[in-house]
Amino acid sequence: MKILVQKFGGTSVDTKEHREMAVRKVIKAREAGYYPVVVVSAIGRAGAPYATDTLVQFLKSIDPQVPPAPRELDMIMACGEIISTVVFAHTLQTFGYKSIALSGGQAGIITDPQFGDARIREIRPQYILRLLEQGYIPVVCGFQGTTEPEDTHEHGAITTLGRGGSDTTASALGAALGAEAVEIYTDVDGVKTADPDIVPTARTLDVCSYEEVAEIAHQGAKVVHPRAAEIAMDYNIPLWVKSTFSDAPGTRIVGRQASEATYPRITGITHTGKIVYIRLEIGETEYKPLIEREVYRMMARAGVSIYLVTFSNRSLSFAVERKVYPIARDLLDGMVVPITFEQPDETGRLAAFYIFKFSEGLDLAYSVQRPLLRPLEQHVHVIDVNASVIESCTMVSVITSGHRTMPGVMARIYALLTNAGIAVYQTADSDMSVSCLIPESEVERAVRLLHAELCEQTPKPIEALS
């Protein structure tokens, strides 16, 4: 039995015309001898009557002062996919094919009880396999699963998988069913060398490695969720990214050895949205690692992810997403980190209090805390840690493979940007990318410049940068 998992995103199922185009993709696979298993996202976007965001806003509007319980919030968030699944299955039936709609739980998707961001523990595929043998085309809700009864409630509870959950569901089903491949259908015809809204000439890659597409996703491109690529890589399942609205072959995503691409190479240019860059002037002190550790601990407890972390002898710098910056600022402003010395210093003091201060106008907590510490200054050092902020930033990344084997790659990218008058606040690299933090106002110019220099004809070998 040749099983093919086909996942259709929200833009592929938001209108009758689009759904029928998606259904024809499924029928084409069936006629080619495959046994399709379909995964669908919710219909439409915010404002549409059946969109997940619309349903959530309806629930929250009952009383804005009383947030919904996570369990009930997941139940209503799952409704969008359920509606979409039923509509898609019925559309297949109107085309003359036996089809059945399945919730995540009915499809055997078992998750942990982390409402809103559950992880798949296992998939029990027996029911889907039985349906395939009976000639049905199963249509499965993406983005959701169910807990084991003993985890939460007597009959289990509906959970949602968080951002990218439908992609993850498709890859996980592909692994559990031993699928020939997983096809991710979207509104673009494959993995592009850049955002086509910024670079209209961006090309579609014929082939891409799992590692490359995961890095592209991590660095901002919304093509395939990184977790979906990781599952496909773990089980060596070919992924395809295709367009619902064209017959273009799309991008094949496989292991590097099977990709037939030349490595090392430059794959494409991505950009990540709205970022705030924070610099903390701690000063030269042997206790700087302890102070930094407390910053990390506070950010982690609040669920704030930090990246582009940079150390110097006197400072700590890092970036956060702009949407969580108010949380980070409120945590840090006025925060006091006490340090106890092993023995009195030359002034006879046994401790120091480091208090964090944001720029004027943002330092409400500091302005309250600082006077309270003043009476202690006879016995302890009270040291201000000034925080400076650059709010309107974004990150542009060159996706590469093997650039660490070639010296000068970062310098070349840095020079391209700065020679064009684009400020670079910070740089970072990983095994698969080189990233620069730049002003948000310059992101389109930076992406176009880097794409023109590095990707305009074909994905270039790394040597082209030297």
Secondary structure as a PSIPRED ss2 file (coil, helix, strand):
# PSIPRED VFORMAT (PSIPRED V4.0)

   1 M C   1.000  0.000  0.000
   2 K C   1.000  0.000  0.000
   3 I E   0.000  0.000  1.000
   4 L E   0.000  0.000  1.000
   5 V E   0.000  0.000  1.000
   6 Q E   0.000  0.000  1.000
   7 K E   0.000  0.000  1.000
   8 F E   0.000  0.000  1.000
   9 G C   1.000  0.000  0.000
  10 G H   0.000  1.000  0.000
  11 T H   0.000  1.000  0.000
  12 S H   0.000  1.000  0.000
  13 V C   1.000  0.000  0.000
  14 D C   1.000  0.000  0.000
  15 T C   1.000  0.000  0.000
  16 K H   0.000  1.000  0.000
  17 E H   0.000  1.000  0.000
  18 H H   0.000  1.000  0.000
  19 R H   0.000  1.000  0.000
  20 E H   0.000  1.000  0.000
  21 M H   0.000  1.000  0.000
  22 A H   0.000  1.000  0.000
  23 V H   0.000  1.000  0.000
  24 R H   0.000  1.000  0.000
  25 K H   0.000  1.000  0.000
  26 V H   0.000  1.000  0.000
  27 I H   0.000  1.000  0.000
  28 K H   0.000  1.000  0.000
  29 A H   0.000  1.000  0.000
  30 R H   0.000  1.000  0.000
  31 E H   0.000  1.000  0.000
  32 A C   1.000  0.000  0.000
  33 G C   1.000  0.000  0.000
  34 Y C   1.000  0.000  0.000
  35 Y E   0.000  0.000  1.000
  36 P E   0.000  0.000  1.000
  37 V E   0.000  0.000  1.000
  38 V E   0.000  0.000  1.000
  39 V E   0.000  0.000  1.000
  40 V E   0.000  0.000  1.000
  41 S C   1.000  0.000  0.000
  42 A C   1.000  0.000  0.000
  43 I C   1.000  0.000  0.000
  44 G C   1.000  0.000  0.000
  45 R C   1.000  0.000  0.000
  46 A C   1.000  0.000  0.000
  47 G C   1.000  0.000  0.000
  48 A C   1.000  0.000  0.000
  49 P C   1.000  0.000  0.000
  50 Y C   1.000  0.000  0.000
  51 A C   1.000  0.000  0.000
  52 T H   0.000  1.000  0.000
  53 D H   0.000  1.000  0.000
  54 T H   0.000  1.000  0.000
  55 L H   0.000  1.000  0.000
  56 V H   0.000  1.000  0.000
  57 Q H   0.000  1.000  0.000
  58 F H   0.000  1.000  0.000
  59 L H   0.000  1.000  0.000
  60 K H   0.000  1.000  0.000
  61 S C   1.000  0.000  0.000
  62 I C   1.000  0.000  0.000
  63 D C   1.000  0.000  0.000
  64 P C   1.000  0.000  0.000
  65 Q C   1.000  0.000  0.000
  66 V C   1.000  0.000  0.000
  67 P C   1.000  0.000  0.000
  68 P C   1.000  0.000  0.000
  69 A C   1.000  0.000  0.000
  70 P H   0.000  1.000  0.000
  71 R H   0.000  1.000  0.000
  72 E H   0.000  1.000  0.000
  73 L H   0.000  1.000  0.000
  74 D H   0.000  1.000  0.000
  75 M H   0.000  1.000  0.000
  76 I H   0.000  1.000  0.000
  77 M H   0.000  1.000  0.000
  78 A H   0.000  1.000  0.000
  79 C H   0.000  1.000  0.000
  80 G H   0.000  1.000  0.000
  81 E H   0.000  1.000  0.000
  82 I H   0.000  1.000  0.000
  83 I H   0.000  1.000  0.000
  84 S H   0.000  1.000  0.000
  85 T H   0.000  1.000  0.000
  86 V H   0.000  1.000  0.000
  87 V H   0.000  1.000  0.000
  88 F H   0.000  1.000  0.000
  89 A H   0.000  1.000  0.000
  90 H H   0.000  1.000  0.000
  91 T H   0.000  1.000  0.000
  92 L H   0.000  1.000  0.000
  93 Q H   0.000  1.000  0.000
  94 T H   0.000  1.000  0.000
  95 F C   1.000  0.000  0.000
  96 G C   1.000  0.000  0.000
  97 Y C   1.000  0.000  0.000
  98 K C   1.000  0.000  0.000
  99 S E   0.000  0.000  1.000
 100 I E   0.000  0.000  1.000
 101 A E   0.000  0.000  1.000
 102 L E   0.000  0.000  1.000
 103 S C   1.000  0.000  0.000
 104 G C   1.000  0.000  0.000
 105 G C   1.000  0.000  0.000
 106 Q C   1.000  0.000  0.000
 107 A C   1.000  0.000  0.000
 108 G C   1.000  0.000  0.000
 109 I E   0.000  0.000  1.000
 110 I E   0.000  0.000  1.000
 111 T E   0.000  0.000  1.000
 112 D C   1.000  0.000  0.000
 113 P C   1.000  0.000  0.000
 114 Q C   1.000  0.000  0.000
 115 F C   1.000  0.000  0.000
 116 G C   1.000  0.000  0.000
 117 D C   1.000  0.000  0.000
 118 A C   1.000  0.000  0.000
 119 R C   1.000  0.000  0.000
 120 I E   0.000  0.000  1.000
 121 R E   0.000  0.000  1.000
 122 E E   0.000  0.000  1.000
 123 I E   0.000  0.000  1.000
 124 R C   1.000  0.000  0.000
 125 P C   1.000  0.000  0.000
 126 Q H   0.000  1.000  0.000
 127 Y H   0.000  1.000  0.000
 128 I H   0.000  1.000  0.000
 129 L H   0.000  1.000  0.000
 130 R H   0.000  1.000  0.000
 131 L H   0.000  1.000  0.000
 132 L H   0.000  1.000  0.000
 133 E H   0.000  1.000  0.000
 134 Q C   1.000  0.000  0.000
 135 G C   1.000  0.000  0.000
 136 Y C   1.000  0.000  0.000
 137 I E   0.000  0.000  1.000
 138 P E   0.000  0.000  1.000
 139 V E   0.000  0.000  1.000
 140 V E   0.000  0.000  1.000
 141 C E   0.000  0.000  1.000
 142 G C   1.000  0.000  0.000
 143 F C   1.000  0.000  0.000
 144 Q E   0.000  0.000  1.000
 145 G E   0.000  0.000  1.000
 146 T E   0.000  0.000  1.000
 147 T E   0.000  0.000  1.000
 148 E C   1.000  0.000  0.000
 149 P C   1.000  0.000  0.000
 150 E C   1.000  0.000  0.000
 151 D C   1.000  0.000  0.000
 152 T C   1.000  0.000  0.000
 153 H C   1.000  0.000  0.000
 154 E C   1.000  0.000  0.000
 155 H C   1.000  0.000  0.000
 156 G C   1.000  0.000  0.000
 157 A C   1.000  0.000  0.000
 158 I E   0.000  0.000  1.000
 159 T E   0.000  0.000  1.000
 160 T E   0.000  0.000  1.000
 161 L C   1.000  0.000  0.000
 162 G C   1.000  0.000  0.000
 163 R C   1.000  0.000  0.000
 164 G C   1.000  0.000  0.000
 165 G H   0.000  1.000  0.000
 166 S H   0.000  1.000  0.000
 167 D H   0.000  1.000  0.000
 168 T H   0.000  1.000  0.000
 169 T H   0.000  1.000  0.000
 170 A H   0.000  1.000  0.000
 171 S H   0.000  1.000  0.000
 172 A H   0.000  1.000  0.000
 173 L H   0.000  1.000  0.000
 174 G H   0.000  1.000  0.000
 175 A H   0.000  1.000  0.000
 176 A H   0.000  1.000  0.000
 177 L H   0.000  1.000  0.000
 178 G C   1.000  0.000  0.000
 179 A C   1.000  0.000  0.000
 180 E C   1.000  0.000  0.000
 181 A E   0.000  0.000  1.000
 182 V E   0.000  0.000  1.000
 183 E E   0.000  0.000  1.000
 184 I E   0.000  0.000  1.000
 185 Y E   0.000  0.000  1.000
 186 T E   0.000  0.000  1.000
 187 D C   1.000  0.000  0.000
 188 V C   1.000  0.000  0.000
 189 D C   1.000  0.000  0.000
 190 G C   1.000  0.000  0.000
 191 V C   1.000  0.000  0.000
 192 K E   0.000  0.000  1.000
 193 T C   1.000  0.000  0.000
 194 A C   1.000  0.000  0.000
 195 D C   1.000  0.000  0.000
 196 P C   1.000  0.000  0.000
 197 D C   1.000  0.000  0.000
 198 I C   1.000  0.000  0.000
 199 V C   1.000  0.000  0.000
 200 P C   1.000  0.000  0.000
 201 T C   1.000  0.000  0.000
 202 A C   1.000  0.000  0.000
 203 R C   1.000  0.000  0.000
 204 T E   0.000  0.000  1.000
 205 L C   1.000  0.000  0.000
 206 D C   1.000  0.000  0.000
 207 V E   0.000  0.000  1.000
 208 C E   0.000  0.000  1.000
 209 S E   0.000  0.000  1.000
 210 Y H   0.000  1.000  0.000
 211 E H   0.000  1.000  0.000
 212 E H   0.000  1.000  0.000
 213 V H   0.000  1.000  0.000
 214 A H   0.000  1.000  0.000
 215 E H   0.000  1.000  0.000
 216 I H   0.000  1.000  0.000
 217 A H   0.000  1.000  0.000
 218 H H   0.000  1.000  0.000
 219 Q C   1.000  0.000  0.000
 220 G C   1.000  0.000  0.000
 221 A C   1.000  0.000  0.000
 222 K C   1.000  0.000  0.000
 223 V C   1.000  0.000  0.000
 224 V C   1.000  0.000  0.000
 225 H C   1.000  0.000  0.000
 226 P H   0.000  1.000  0.000
 227 R H   0.000  1.000  0.000
 228 A H   0.000  1.000  0.000
 229 A H   0.000  1.000  0.000
 230 E H   0.000  1.000  0.000
 231 I H   0.000  1.000  0.000
 232 A H   0.000  1.000  0.000
 233 M H   0.000  1.000  0.000
 234 D H   0.000  1.000  0.000
 235 Y C   1.000  0.000  0.000
 236 N C   1.000  0.000  0.000
 237 I C   1.000  0.000  0.000
 238 P C   1.000  0.000  0.000
 239 L E   0.000  0.000  1.000
 240 W E   0.000  0.000  1.000
 241 V E   0.000  0.000  1.000
 242 K E   0.000  0.000  1.000
 243 S E   0.000  0.000  1.000
 244 T C   1.000  0.000  0.000
 245 F C   1.000  0.000  0.000
 246 S C   1.000  0.000  0.000
 247 D C   1.000  0.000  0.000
 248 A C   1.000  0.000  0.000
 249 P C   1.000  0.000  0.000
 250 G C   1.000  0.000  0.000
 251 T E   0.000  0.000  1.000
 252 R E   0.000  0.000  1.000
 253 I E   0.000  0.000  1.000
 254 V E   0.000  0.000  1.000
 255 G C   1.000  0.000  0.000
 256 R H   0.000  1.000  0.000
 257 Q H   0.000  1.000  0.000
 258 A H   0.000  1.000  0.000
 259 S C   1.000  0.000  0.000
 260 E C   1.000  0.000  0.000
 261 A C   1.000  0.000  0.000
 262 T C   1.000  0.000  0.000
 263 Y C   1.000  0.000  0.000
 264 P C   1.000  0.000  0.000
 265 R E   0.000  0.000  1.000
 266 I E   0.000  0.000  1.000
 267 T E   0.000  0.000  1.000
 268 G E   0.000  0.000  1.000
 269 I E   0.000  0.000  1.000
 270 T E   0.000  0.000  1.000
 271 H E   0.000  0.000  1.000
 272 T E   0.000  0.000  1.000
 273 G E   0.000  0.000  1.000
 274 K E   0.000  0.000  1.000
 275 I E   0.000  0.000  1.000
 276 V E   0.000  0.000  1.000
 277 Y E   0.000  0.000  1.000
 278 I E   0.000  0.000  1.000
 279 R E   0.000  0.000  1.000
 280 L E   0.000  0.000  1.000
 281 E E   0.000  0.000  1.000
 282 I C   1.000  0.000  0.000
 283 G C   1.000  0.000  0.000
 284 E C   1.000  0.000  0.000
 285 T C   1.000  0.000  0.000
 286 E C   1.000  0.000  0.000
 287 Y C   1.000  0.000  0.000
 288 K H   0.000  1.000  0.000
 289 P H   0.000  1.000  0.000
 290 L H   0.000  1.000  0.000
 291 I H   0.000  1.000  0.000
 292 E H   0.000  1.000  0.000
 293 R H   0.000  1.000  0.000
 294 E H   0.000  1.000  0.000
 295 V H   0.000  1.000  0.000
 296 Y H   0.000  1.000  0.000
 297 R H   0.000  1.000  0.000
 298 M H   0.000  1.000  0.000
 299 M H   0.000  1.000  0.000
 300 A H   0.000  1.000  0.000
 301 R H   0.000  1.000  0.000
 302 A C   1.000  0.000  0.000
 303 G C   1.000  0.000  0.000
 304 V C   1.000  0.000  0.000
 305 S C   1.000  0.000  0.000
 306 I C   1.000  0.000  0.000
 307 Y E   0.000  0.000  1.000
 308 L E   0.000  0.000  1.000
 309 V E   0.000  0.000  1.000
 310 T E   0.000  0.000  1.000
 311 F E   0.000  0.000  1.000
 312 S C   1.000  0.000  0.000
 313 N C   1.000  0.000  0.000
 314 R C   1.000  0.000  0.000
 315 S E   0.000  0.000  1.000
 316 L E   0.000  0.000  1.000
 317 S E   0.000  0.000  1.000
 318 F E   0.000  0.000  1.000
 319 A E   0.000  0.000  1.000
 320 V E   0.000  0.000  1.000
 321 E E   0.000  0.000  1.000
 322 R H   0.000  1.000  0.000
 323 K H   0.000  1.000  0.000
 324 V H   0.000  1.000  0.000
 325 Y H   0.000  1.000  0.000
 326 P H   0.000  1.000  0.000
 327 I H   0.000  1.000  0.000
 328 A H   0.000  1.000  0.000
 329 R H   0.000  1.000  0.000
 330 D H   0.000  1.000  0.000
 331 L H   0.000  1.000  0.000
 332 L H   0.000  1.000  0.000
 333 D C   1.000  0.000  0.000
 334 G C   1.000  0.000  0.000
 335 M C   1.000  0.000  0.000
 336 V E   0.000  0.000  1.000
 337 V E   0.000  0.000  1.000
 338 P E   0.000  0.000  1.000
 339 I E   0.000  0.000  1.000
 340 T E   0.000  0.000  1.000
 341 F C   1.000  0.000  0.000
 342 E C   1.000  0.000  0.000
 343 Q C   1.000  0.000  0.000
 344 P C   1.000  0.000  0.000
 345 D C   1.000  0.000  0.000
 346 E C   1.000  0.000  0.000
 347 T C   1.000  0.000  0.000
 348 G C   1.000  0.000  0.000
 349 R C   1.000  0.000  0.000
 350 L C   1.000  0.000  0.000
 351 A E   0.000  0.000  1.000
 352 A E   0.000  0.000  1.000
 353 F E   0.000  0.000  1.000
 354 Y E   0.000  0.000  1.000
 355 I E   0.000  0.000  1.000
 356 F E   0.000  0.000  1.000
 357 K E   0.000  0.000  1.000
 358 F C   1.000  0.000  0.000
 359 S C   1.000  0.000  0.000
 360 E C   1.000  0.000  0.000
 361 G C   1.000  0.000  0.000
 362 L C   1.000  0.000  0.000
 363 D C   1.000  0.000  0.000
 364 L H   0.000  1.000  0.000
 365 A H   0.000  1.000  0.000
 366 Y H   0.000  1.000  0.000
 367 S H   0.000  1.000  0.000
 368 V H   0.000  1.000  0.000
 369 Q H   0.000  1.000  0.000
 370 R H   0.000  1.000  0.000
 371 P H   0.000  1.000  0.000
 372 L H   0.000  1.000  0.000
 373 L H   0.000  1.000  0.000
 374 R H   0.000  1.000  0.000
 375 P H   0.000  1.000  0.000
 376 L H   0.000  1.000  0.000
 377 E H   0.000  1.000  0.000
 378 Q H   0.000  1.000  0.000
 379 H C   1.000  0.000  0.000
 380 V C   1.000  0.000  0.000
 381 H E   0.000  0.000  1.000
 382 V E   0.000  0.000  1.000
 383 I E   0.000  0.000  1.000
 384 D E   0.000  0.000  1.000
 385 V E   0.000  0.000  1.000
 386 N E   0.000  0.000  1.000
 387 A E   0.000  0.000  1.000
 388 S E   0.000  0.000  1.000
 389 V E   0.000  0.000  1.000
 390 I E   0.000  0.000  1.000
 391 E E   0.000  0.000  1.000
 392 S E   0.000  0.000  1.000
 393 C E   0.000  0.000  1.000
 394 T E   0.000  0.000  1.000
 395 M E   0.000  0.000  1.000
 396 V E   0.000  0.000  1.000
 397 S E   0.000  0.000  1.000
 398 V E   0.000  0.000  1.000
 399 I E   0.000  0.000  1.000
 400 T E   0.000  0.000  1.000
 401 S E   0.000  0.000  1.000
 402 G C   1.000  0.000  0.000
 403 H H   0.000  1.000  0.000
 404 R H   0.000  1.000  0.000
 405 T H   0.000  1.000  0.000
 406 M C   1.000  0.000  0.000
 407 P C   1.000  0.000  0.000
 408 G C   1.000  0.000  0.000
 409 V H   0.000  1.000  0.000
 410 M H   0.000  1.000  0.000
 411 A H   0.000  1.000  0.000
 412 R H   0.000  1.000  0.000
 413 I H   0.000  1.000  0.000
 414 Y H   0.000  1.000  0.000
 415 A H   0.000  1.000  0.000
 416 L H   0.000  1.000  0.000
 417 L H   0.000  1.000  0.000
 418 T H   0.000  1.000  0.000
 419 N H   0.000  1.000  0.000
 420 A C   1.000  0.000  0.000
 421 G C   1.000  0.000  0.000
 422 I C   1.000  0.000  0.000
 423 A C   1.000  0.000  0.000
 424 V C   1.000  0.000  0.000
 425 Y C   1.000  0.000  0.000
 426 Q E   0.000  0.000  1.000
 427 T E   0.000  0.000  1.000
 428 A E   0.000  0.000  1.000
 429 D E   0.000  0.000  1.000
 430 S C   1.000  0.000  0.000
 431 D C   1.000  0.000  0.000
 432 M C   1.000  0.000  0.000
 433 S E   0.000  0.000  1.000
 434 V E   0.000  0.000  1.000
 435 S E   0.000  0.000  1.000
 436 C E   0.000  0.000  1.000
 437 L E   0.000  0.000  1.000
 438 I E   0.000  0.000  1.000
 439 P E   0.000  0.000  1.000
 440 E H   0.000  1.000  0.000
 441 S H   0.000  1.000  0.000
 442 E H   0.000  1.000  0.000
 443 V H   0.000  1.000  0.000
 444 E H   0.000  1.000  0.000
 445 R H   0.000  1.000  0.000
 446 A H   0.000  1.000  0.000
 447 V H   0.000  1.000  0.000
 448 R H   0.000  1.000  0.000
 449 L H   0.000  1.000  0.000
 450 L H   0.000  1.000  0.000
 451 H H   0.000  1.000  0.000
 452 A H   0.000  1.000  0.000
 453 E H   0.000  1.000  0.000
 454 L H   0.000  1.000  0.000
 455 C C   1.000  0.000  0.000
 456 E C   1.000  0.000  0.000
 457 Q C   1.000  0.000  0.000
 458 T C   1.000  0.000  0.000
 459 P C   1.000  0.000  0.000
 460 K C   1.000  0.000  0.000
 461 P E   0.000  0.000  1.000
 462 I H   0.000  1.000  0.000
 463 E H   0.000  1.000  0.000
 464 A H   0.000  1.000  0.000
 465 L H   0.000  1.000  0.000
 466 S C   1.000  0.000  0.000
